[in-house]
Amino acid sequence: MKIAIIGTGNLGKSIAKGLITNNAITSLYLTKRNIEGLAEFEGYTNVHLTTDNLLAVQKSDIIIFAVQPAHFEGILKMIKPYLTEKHVLISTITGFLIPQIEQEIGEDKFIIRAMPNTAIAVGKSMTCLCSNTQGEKRIQIAEAIFNRLGHSLSIPESQMQAATVVCASGIAFWMRLIRATTQAAIQLGFDAKEAQELAMFTSEGAANLLITNGNHPEEEIDRVTTPKGCTIEGLNEMEHKGLSSSLIQGMVASFNKINNIKKEQI
């Protein structure tokens, strides 16, 4: 694949690392105003560093945008004359909707939005994808890219706000749960390093059980709960204190906030 990343900041770098590590490129153009910030990519075969967005577009078939929202509209206007029927455009810019992109470059272009989370830096992102009507014909390309960087799911654009809460903000929610587990482990007698190790790898194991077995969480819970046992005792105490309801209410509050922000911007 001939890929360009326009605006190679932290997210762009993470995507680039994943593409290079997984040998997913024929060529890769990385653009940045100050390419000294891309020194770590020097020396890689078929990886080109440049300040020239137009050059990157002309040399590539797949364009991934990872710029600041304020700069995106101007970049779209600049590259529009150089876009051809081969180009697939993938935007990672939060809040910039597909109709806004179509307004700048036309409805006939293959347009895809991607919303990865920060776990993309370690190849474990949950990335949500949506597209315009034309982009549906090329959505498999975006899936191929982001499945190399974790897991992807195609959804309607109307669900992207909710997905931001579940997947992007969700990283913070899970970190807080892991932190609480760590604190409990310290109280139970482990030192801080051991406690975090226990919390991290137990949470990883729980997620992988569901991913590998395809079970509902309650099925896995049933495997470790016994009548009058310590697990059910702990679970019931957590639920009495509102564990599930607090998490649900927090995510709904986050969703309401993101919608209010959007209304204020309008």
C-alpha positions in Angstrom: 0.0 0.0 0.0 1.2 3.5 -0.9 0.3 5.5 2.2 0.7 9.1 3.4 0.2 10.4 6.9 -0.6 14.1 6.8 0.4 15.6 10.2 2.6 13.0 11.9 2.2 14.0 15.5 1.7 11.5 18.4 -1.2 9.6 16.7 0.4 9.8 13.3 3.7 8.3 14.7 1.8 5.5 16.4 0.1 4.6 13.1 3.4 4.8 11.2 5.1 2.5 13.7 2.4 0.0 13.4 2.4 0.0 9.6 6.2 -0.3 9.5 6.4 -3.0 12.1 3.7 -5.0 10.3 5.3 -4.5 6.9 2.1 -3.0 5.6 3.5 -0.5 3.2 4.9 -0.2 -0.3 5.8 3.4 0.5 5.0 5.6 3.4 5.2 9.4 3.3 5.2 11.2 6.6 4.6 14.9 6.7 5.2 17.4 9.5 6.0 21.1 9.6 9.2 20.3 11.5 10.5 17.0 10.2 13.3 17.0 12.8 10.5 15.6 15.0 10.4 12.5 12.7 14.1 11.6 13.1 13.2 8.2 14.5 11.9 7.2 11.1 15.0 8.0 9.2 16.7 5.0 7.5 13.6 2.9 7.1 13.3 1.6 3.6 10.5 3.3 1.5 9.7 5.7 4.3 9.9 9.3 3.2 9.9 12.4 5.5 8.7 15.7 4.1 7.1 19.0 4.9 5.3 18.9 1.5 1.7 17.7 1.8 1.1 17.9 -1.9 4.1 15.7 -2.7 2.8 13.1 -0.2 -0.6 13.1 -1.7 0.7 12.8 -5.3 2.9 9.9 -4.3 0.3 7.9 -2.3 -3.0 6.2 -2.8 -4.2 6.2 0.8 -4.1 9.5 2.7 -4.4 9.4 6.5 -5.1 12.8 8.1 -3.9 13.3 11.7 -3.7 17.0 11.8 -5.3 19.5 14.3 -9.0 20.2 13.5 -8.3 23.9 12.9 -5.9 23.0 10.1 -7.9 20.3 8.4 -10.2 22.5 6.2 -7.3 24.4 4.8 -5.4 21.2 3.9 -8.4 19.8 2.2 -8.8 22.9 0.1 -5.1 22.8 -0.8 -5.0 19.1 -1.9 -8.4 19.0 -3.7 -6.9 19.7 -7.2 -4.5 16.9 -6.7 -6.9 14.2 -5.7 -7.7 11.5 -8.2 -10.2 8.6 -8.5 -7.6 6.3 -6.8 -7.3 8.2 -3.5 -8.8 6.9 -0.3 -9.0 9.5 2.4 -9.0 8.5 6.0 -9.6 11.2 8.7 -8.8 10.6 12.3 -9.9 14.1 13.2 -12.5 14.2 16.0 -15.6 16.3 15.4 -15.0 16.9 11.7 -18.0 15.1 10.1 -18.1 13.4 6.7 -20.6 15.9 5.2 -18.0 18.7 6.1 -15.3 16.8 4.3 -17.6 16.2 1.3 -18.3 19.9 1.2 -14.6 20.6 0.7 -13.6 17.9 -1.8 -16.9 16.4 -3.2 -19.2 13.4 -2.5 -17.5 11.4 -5.2 -14.4 10.8 -3.1 -13.7 7.7 -1.0 -14.0 9.2 2.5 -13.6 7.3 5.7 -13.4 8.4 9.4 -11.4 6.5 11.9 -11.5 6.9 15.6 -8.6 5.0 17.3 -7.7 5.2 20.9 -4.4 5.7 22.6 -3.7 2.0 22.8 -2.8 2.3 19.1 0.7 3.1 20.4 1.1 -0.6 21.5 -0.9 -2.1 18.6 -4.1 -2.7 20.7 -6.4 0.1 19.6 -10.1 -0.4 19.4 -10.8 1.7 16.2 -14.2 2.6 15.0 -14.7 3.3 11.3 -17.5 5.0 9.2 -17.7 6.2 5.7 -19.6 8.1 3.1 -21.5 6.1 0.3 -18.4 6.0 -1.9 -16.1 5.1 1.0 -18.1 1.9 1.7 -16.4 0.5 -1.5 -13.0 1.0 0.2 -13.8 0.4 3.9 -11.9 -2.9 3.7 -8.7 -0.9 3.2 -9.2 1.0 6.4 -10.1 -2.2 8.2 -6.9 -3.9 6.9 -4.8 -0.9 8.2 -6.3 -0.6 11.7 -6.6 -4.4 12.2 -2.8 -4.4 12.1 -3.0 -1.8 14.9 -5.5 -3.6 17.1 -9.1 -4.3 16.2 -11.6 -2.3 14.1 -15.4 -2.1 13.9 -17.4 -0.3 11.2 -20.4 1.7 12.5 -22.7 4.4 11.3 -21.4 7.9 11.7 -24.3 8.7 14.0 -22.7 6.3 16.6 -19.2 7.8 16.5 -20.0 10.2 19.4 -21.0 7.2 21.6 -18.0 5.2 20.4 -15.7 8.1 21.5 -17.0 7.6 25.0 -16.9 3.8 25.0 -13.5 3.4 23.3 -11.5 6.6 23.6 -12.7 7.8 27.0 -13.0 4.2 27.8 -9.2 3.9 28.2 -9.4 6.3 31.1 -12.3 4.4 32.7 -10.4 1.1 32.5 -7.3 2.8 33.9 -9.3 3.9 36.9 -10.6 0.4 37.5 -7.1 -1.0 37.2 -5.8 1.6 39.6 -8.5 0.7 42.1 -7.6 -2.9 41.9 -4.0 -2.0 42.5 -4.9 0.0 45.6 -6.9 -2.9 46.9 -4.0 -5.3 46.3 -1.7 -3.0 48.2 -4.1 -3.0 51.1 -4.1 -6.8 51.0 -0.3 -6.9 51.5 1.4 -6.6 48.1 3.9 -3.8 47.3 3.0 -1.2 44.7 4.9 -2.8 41.8 3.5 -6.3 42.5 0.0 -4.9 43.0 0.0 -3.1 39.6 1.4 -6.2 37.9 -1.4 -8.3 39.4 -4.0 -5.8 38.3 -2.7 -5.3 34.8 -2.3 -8.9 33.8 -5.5 -10.0 35.4 -7.5 -7.4 33.4 -5.6 -8.5 30.3 -6.5 -12.1 30.9 -10.2 -11.3 31.5 -10.5 -9.4 28.2 -8.6 -12.2 26.3 -11.0 -14.8 27.7 -13.9 -13.0 26.2 -12.0 -12.3 22.9 -10.9 -15.9 22.5 -13.9 -17.8 23.8 -16.6 -15.4 22.6 -18.5 -15.8 25.8 -20.7 -13.3 27.7 -18.9 -11.9 30.8 -21.4 -13.6 33.1 -20.4 -17.0 31.7 -16.8 -16.4 32.7 -17.9 -15.0 36.1 -19.9 -18.2 36.7 -16.6 -20.2 36.3 -15.0 -18.5 39.3 -18.0 -18.1 41.6 -18.9 -20.9 44.0 -21.8 -21.1 46.5 -21.0 -19.1 49.6 -17.5 -18.4 48.1 -15.3 -15.3 48.4 -15.9 -14.3 44.7 -19.6 -13.9 45.0 -19.2 -12.2 48.3 -17.0 -9.6 46.8 -19.1 -9.1 43.7 -22.3 -8.6 45.7 -20.6 -6.1 48.0 -19.3 -4.1 44.9 -22.8 -4.1 43.4 -24.4 -3.0 46.7 -22.0 -0.1 46.5 -23.1 0.7 42.9 -20.1 -0.6 40.8 -22.1 -1.3 37.6 -24.6 1.6 38.0 -21.8 4.1 38.7 -19.8 3.0 35.6 -22.9 3.2 33.4 -24.0 6.5 34.7 -20.4 7.9 34.3 -20.4 6.8 30.6 -23.8 8.3 30.0 -22.6 11.6 31.6 -19.6 11.6 29.4 -21.8 11.0 26.3 -24.1 13.9 27.4 -21.0 16.1 27.8 -19.6 15.4 24.4 -23.0 16.2 22.8 -23.2 19.5 24.7 -19.7 20.4 23.5 -20.8 19.7 19.9 -23.9 22.0 20.4 -21.8 24.8 21.8 -19.4 24.5 18.8 -22.4 24.8 16.4 
